[in-house]
Amino acid sequence: MIDTHAHLYLPEFNADRNDVILRAIQKGIEKIILPNIDIETIVDVLQMASAYPKYCYAAMGLHPCSVSHDYMNQLEVIYKNVKDASNIAIGEIGLDYYWDLSYSEEQVQAFKMQLGWAKEMKLPVIIHVRNSHQQVMEVIRKEWSSDLRGVFHCFSGDLADALEIIDLGFYLGIGGVVTFKNSNLSMILSQISMDHILLETDSPYLAPVPHRGKRNESAYLDLVVAKLSEIYQADKGTVILQTTLNAKSLFGF
């Protein structure tokens, strides 16, 4: 399995980070991608990728919730690290219109710039979408080129949204939410081929049942696989094989 989205560099893991990695290895996690959030987390992301080489991989981006009045200065710093460091993707980027709309236009500008980086460097993008699917798709269609590819992290839209994303050649990132009783993801995924999904945890957030509400970690990815096995009426090995092939194809492993 490949955890395509985890923030294991955050303080929530300071006390037992190595144990978290060991548990992931024991559960069959082959690789973990660490998307950056802002300029404050760059060092932590890179240090962790260096501490666990060929296991943890850095992605660099400015999270939409971190976009503020000084976003251009932040982007300048992040771009330098994108150019200088061995990053596997541009992310976590996108639009979040759930918490605060104060910098909605700045979010759009930051998103466009980072999509431009991805095309320039031929890297995939890890896209954050919350209350902003229509606006994200508008930006992507305007910025579209054959070099633009990636994953919609923590997909939470409806079937029409999923099909629109897939039509543009992007993947859907599926994590612990698929195990929640109040989620409609099972119904949506049952109408979508496994060819279009990636596994993720978003650790330390969105832990799957029965750990919901507690700290998430990469080792819990097997619970997501178990739920997907039910949805697709396929054995776990088939789910793991297909989603791992998808991740390797997108991220160039």
C-alpha positions as CSV (number, residue, x, y, z in Angstrom):
1,M,0.0,0.0,0.0
2,I,1.0,3.6,-0.6
3,D,-0.2,6.4,1.7
4,T,-0.4,9.2,-0.8
5,H,-1.3,11.9,1.8
6,A,-0.1,12.1,5.4
7,H,1.2,14.9,7.7
8,L,3.4,12.7,9.9
9,Y,5.8,15.6,10.4
10,L,3.3,17.5,12.5
11,P,3.7,17.9,16.4
12,E,1.0,15.2,17.0
13,F,3.7,12.6,16.1
14,N,6.7,14.1,18.0
15,A,6.4,11.6,20.9
16,D,6.3,8.4,18.8
17,R,7.1,9.2,15.1
18,N,9.5,6.3,14.7
19,D,6.9,3.9,16.2
20,V,4.3,5.2,13.8
21,I,6.6,4.5,10.9
22,L,7.4,1.0,12.2
23,R,3.7,0.2,12.5
24,A,3.1,1.4,9.0
25,I,5.8,-0.9,7.7
26,Q,4.4,-3.8,9.6
27,K,1.0,-3.2,8.1
28,G,2.4,-3.2,4.6
29,I,2.7,0.5,3.8
30,E,5.4,0.7,1.1
31,K,5.7,4.5,0.8
32,I,4.3,7.7,2.4
33,I,3.9,11.1,0.7
34,L,4.2,14.1,3.0
35,P,2.4,17.2,1.6
36,N,3.7,20.6,2.9
37,I,1.3,23.2,4.4
38,D,3.3,26.5,4.6
39,I,6.7,27.9,5.0
40,E,6.8,26.9,8.7
41,T,6.5,23.2,7.9
42,I,9.1,23.0,5.1
43,V,12.0,22.1,7.3
44,D,9.9,19.4,9.1
45,V,8.8,17.8,5.8
46,L,12.3,17.8,4.4
47,Q,13.9,16.5,7.6
48,M,11.4,13.6,7.8
49,A,11.9,12.7,4.1
50,S,15.7,12.7,4.8
51,A,15.3,10.6,8.0
52,Y,13.3,7.9,6.1
53,P,14.8,7.9,2.6
54,K,12.9,6.0,-0.2
55,Y,10.0,5.6,2.3
56,C,8.8,9.1,3.0
57,Y,8.6,11.6,0.1
58,A,8.2,15.4,0.3
59,A,5.6,17.4,-1.6
60,M,5.9,21.2,-1.6
61,G,3.0,23.6,-1.7
62,L,1.0,26.4,0.1
63,H,-2.2,25.0,1.6
64,P,-5.2,27.3,0.8
65,C,-5.9,27.8,4.5
66,S,-2.4,29.2,4.9
67,V,-3.0,31.9,2.2
68,S,-3.0,35.4,3.7
69,H,-1.8,38.9,2.9
70,D,1.8,37.7,2.6
71,Y,1.1,34.8,0.3
72,M,3.4,35.9,-2.4
73,N,6.3,36.0,0.0
74,Q,5.4,32.5,1.1
75,L,5.2,31.3,-2.5
76,E,8.6,32.7,-3.2
77,V,10.1,30.7,-0.3
78,I,8.2,27.5,-1.3
79,Y,9.2,27.8,-4.9
80,K,12.9,28.0,-4.0
81,N,12.4,24.7,-2.1
82,V,10.6,23.1,-4.9
83,K,13.5,23.9,-7.2
84,D,16.2,22.9,-4.7
85,A,14.7,19.8,-3.0
86,S,13.8,16.4,-4.3
87,N,10.0,16.8,-4.3
88,I,7.6,14.2,-5.7
89,A,4.6,16.6,-6.2
90,I,3.3,20.1,-5.8
91,G,0.9,20.1,-2.8
92,E,-1.1,20.6,-0.8
93,I,-2.7,23.3,-2.9
94,G,-6.2,24.3,-3.9
95,L,-9.2,26.3,-2.6
96,D,-10.9,26.1,0.8
97,Y,-14.0,28.3,1.1
98,Y,-15.3,26.6,4.2
99,W,-13.4,28.4,7.0
100,D,-12.8,31.9,5.7
101,L,-13.5,33.8,2.5
102,S,-11.3,36.8,3.4
103,Y,-8.5,35.7,1.0
104,S,-10.6,33.8,-1.6
105,E,-9.1,35.8,-4.5
106,E,-5.6,35.3,-3.2
107,Q,-6.3,31.6,-2.9
108,V,-7.2,31.5,-6.6
109,Q,-4.0,33.4,-7.5
110,A,-1.8,31.1,-5.3
111,F,-3.5,28.0,-6.8
112,K,-2.9,29.2,-10.4
113,M,0.8,29.9,-9.7
114,Q,1.4,26.5,-8.2
115,L,-0.4,24.8,-11.0
116,G,2.1,26.7,-13.2
117,W,5.0,25.2,-11.2
118,A,3.6,21.7,-11.7
119,K,3.4,22.2,-15.5
120,E,6.9,23.8,-15.5
121,M,8.5,20.9,-13.6
122,K,6.2,18.2,-14.9
123,L,5.1,17.2,-11.4
124,P,1.7,16.0,-10.2
125,V,-0.5,18.2,-8.0
126,I,-2.2,17.3,-4.7
127,I,-5.4,19.3,-4.6
128,H,-7.4,20.4,-1.5
129,V,-11.0,21.2,-2.2
130,R,-13.6,22.3,0.4
131,N,-16.8,24.1,-0.5
132,S,-15.1,25.0,-3.7
133,H,-15.4,22.3,-6.3
134,Q,-16.9,24.5,-9.1
135,Q,-14.2,27.2,-8.5
136,V,-11.4,24.6,-8.5
137,M,-12.6,23.1,-11.7
138,E,-12.9,26.5,-13.4
139,V,-9.2,27.2,-12.5
140,I,-8.0,23.8,-13.7
141,R,-9.9,24.1,-17.0
142,K,-8.3,27.5,-17.6
143,E,-4.8,26.3,-16.7
144,W,-5.2,22.9,-18.4
145,S,-2.4,21.3,-20.4
146,S,-1.4,17.8,-21.1
147,D,1.3,18.1,-18.4
148,L,-1.3,18.8,-15.7
149,R,-2.2,15.7,-13.6
150,G,-2.8,14.9,-10.0
151,V,-5.2,13.8,-7.3
152,F,-8.1,15.4,-5.6
153,H,-7.2,14.8,-2.0
154,C,-9.9,13.6,0.4
155,F,-12.6,13.5,-2.3
156,S,-16.0,14.4,-0.8
157,G,-18.1,15.4,-3.8
158,D,-21.0,13.7,-5.5
159,L,-20.9,11.4,-8.5
160,A,-21.0,14.2,-11.0
161,D,-18.0,15.8,-9.4
162,A,-16.2,12.5,-9.4
163,L,-16.8,11.9,-13.1
164,E,-15.8,15.5,-14.0
165,I,-12.5,15.0,-12.1
166,I,-11.9,11.6,-13.8
167,D,-12.7,13.1,-17.2
168,L,-9.8,15.5,-16.8
169,G,-7.5,12.6,-15.9
170,F,-7.2,13.2,-12.2
171,Y,-7.4,10.6,-9.4
172,L,-9.7,10.6,-6.3
173,G,-7.9,10.4,-2.9
174,I,-9.9,8.0,-0.6
175,G,-9.2,7.8,3.1
176,G,-11.0,7.2,6.4
177,V,-14.1,9.1,5.4
178,V,-15.2,6.1,3.3
179,T,-15.7,4.2,6.6
180,F,-18.0,6.8,8.2
181,K,-21.7,5.8,8.4
182,N,-22.9,9.2,7.3
183,S,-20.7,9.2,4.2
184,N,-22.1,8.6,0.7
185,L,-18.7,7.7,-0.7
186,S,-19.5,4.0,-0.9
187,M,-22.4,4.6,-3.3
188,I,-20.3,6.9,-5.4
189,L,-17.3,4.6,-5.6
190,S,-19.4,1.6,-6.5
191,Q,-20.1,3.4,-9.8
192,I,-16.4,4.2,-10.4
193,S,-13.6,2.0,-11.5
194,M,-10.7,1.3,-9.0
195,D,-8.5,2.6,-11.8
196,H,-9.3,6.1,-10.7
197,I,-8.6,6.0,-6.9
198,L,-5.6,6.4,-4.6
199,L,-5.3,5.4,-0.9
200,E,-4.5,8.1,1.7
201,T,-4.9,8.7,5.4
202,D,-4.5,12.5,5.9
203,S,-2.9,11.7,9.2
204,P,-3.3,12.9,11.9
205,Y,-6.8,13.8,10.7
206,L,-9.9,11.8,9.6
207,A,-9.1,8.5,11.3
208,P,-11.2,5.6,9.9
209,V,-13.7,3.7,12.0
210,P,-13.2,2.3,14.7
211,H,-10.6,5.0,15.4
212,R,-12.8,7.9,14.3
213,G,-12.1,11.0,16.4
214,K,-8.7,9.9,17.5
215,R,-5.3,10.5,15.9
216,N,-5.0,8.9,12.5
217,E,-1.8,7.2,11.3
218,S,-0.6,5.5,8.1
219,A,-1.0,2.0,9.6
220,Y,-4.8,2.5,9.6
221,L,-4.7,2.4,5.8
222,D,-5.6,-1.3,5.9
223,L,-9.1,-0.3,7.3
224,V,-9.7,1.9,4.2
225,V,-8.6,-1.1,2.1
226,A,-11.1,-3.4,3.9
227,K,-13.9,-1.0,3.2
228,L,-13.0,-0.7,-0.4
229,S,-12.9,-4.4,-0.6
230,E,-16.5,-4.5,0.5
231,I,-17.5,-1.8,-2.0
232,Y,-15.9,-3.4,-5.0
233,Q,-16.6,-7.0,-3.9
234,A,-13.0,-7.7,-4.5
235,D,-10.3,-9.3,-2.2
236,K,-8.0,-6.9,-0.4
237,G,-5.0,-8.0,-2.5
238,T,-6.8,-6.8,-5.7
239,V,-7.6,-3.4,-4.1
240,I,-4.0,-3.0,-2.9
241,L,-2.5,-4.0,-6.2
242,Q,-4.7,-1.6,-8.3
243,T,-4.4,1.4,-6.0
244,T,-0.6,0.9,-5.7
245,L,-0.3,0.8,-9.5
246,N,-2.3,4.0,-9.7
247,A,-0.1,5.7,-7.2
248,K,3.1,4.5,-8.9
249,S,1.8,5.7,-12.2
250,L,0.9,9.2,-10.9
251,F,3.9,9.9,-8.7
252,G,6.5,8.1,-10.9
253,F,7.7,5.5,-8.3
